[in-house]
Amino acid sequence: MNGRFPRRRLFQVVAANLARLLFGGAARSWARNIGSTAPALCSMALLLLMSGLVGLTAFTLRNVEQVQASQASLLHVYLRDDASGVDVSALFERLRTDPRVAGVAYVTKEDALARAQTIPGLPQLAQATDSNPFPASLDVQVKNIDDMGAIDALVRDESVVDPEQPTSYDRGAYQRLQAVLFGVAVAGLAFLGLLGFVAVTVTMNSVKSAIHARRDEITIMQLVGASRWMVRGPFVVEGAITGGLSGSLAGLATFGLAAAAVALGSESFAQFAPGVTVTVAAVAGALVVVAGLALGSGSSLLTLRRHMES
């Protein structure tokens, strides 16, 4: 009989022992210290939940900005009801050949009414009158939003243009939208930064308490020659467990809230939050879980560097 220990079996035994040390021991220690870990768990879950919701909000605002930018560069030139087809065609050709214009489309009164039916609030306006209140128009897509004012000045005095409301041009509307979005983004980042500081601080304190509570165990491991990563590994795993559980709770809450909003809001929610779907909510929830793992393990590593002797 061969007395040598099979190499494959040796690798299996070593891997099993390492797994018990790093993961099994860390899980048991985490369960024993759940009282001191609970504040870090709650604060991280709150941070990650807010991060997920703010992330979805930022995604929505980005889509809103793109939609508004596209709409802001689309100029509606409203035509008189008695405008002649020849004059309208002449204005159409002038705009089509203008180098600042990307494209021009003629919209009839019937098309304008059909488009208004899809915009909240306008169907009631259309039903309040017996006739079609929406004028025909030329929809001018401008290449550069900075040229909107020049195109507006070019067409508003034309004889075929409605003198009471010549165009849809609103000076500074897009700039105001960008200013609002920038302010919301700054406020959101500041709020997340504050929550992140609190969560990392609480997590680091809980890991620090665990280190001091197991100081004798750590000293014995160092005396018997345990490597640095074997000593520090269980603490990193404990931090990852805290972060993973926090991330899972926050991820499920993020997904549930977003999915419920999508299901209940239906078409109105799609207009209010363009691009947010159940798939996007699931991706956001998964990212929250990953962020929780990174936050927990990263906080543990930072604490170990500061409070554990080499």
VENDAWO-V620189 format. One line per field, one symbol per residue. phi: phi as a letter, one per 30 degrees, with the letter a starting at -180 (. if undefined). A space follows every 10 residues. Layout:
# VENDAWO-V620189
phi=???
This chain:
# VENDAWO-V620189
phi=.ddddedddd dddddddddd ddcddddddd ddcddddeed dddddddddd dddddddddd dddddddddd ddcccccdcd dcdddddddd deddddcddd cdabbccddd dddddddcce jdedddddbd cddcddaccc ccdbddcddd ddddcdcddd cdddbdbcdb didddddddd dddddddddd dddddddddd dddddddddd dddceddddd ddddjddddd ddeedddddd dedddddddd dddddddddd dddddhdddd ddbdjdbddd dddddddddd dddddddddd ddddddccdd
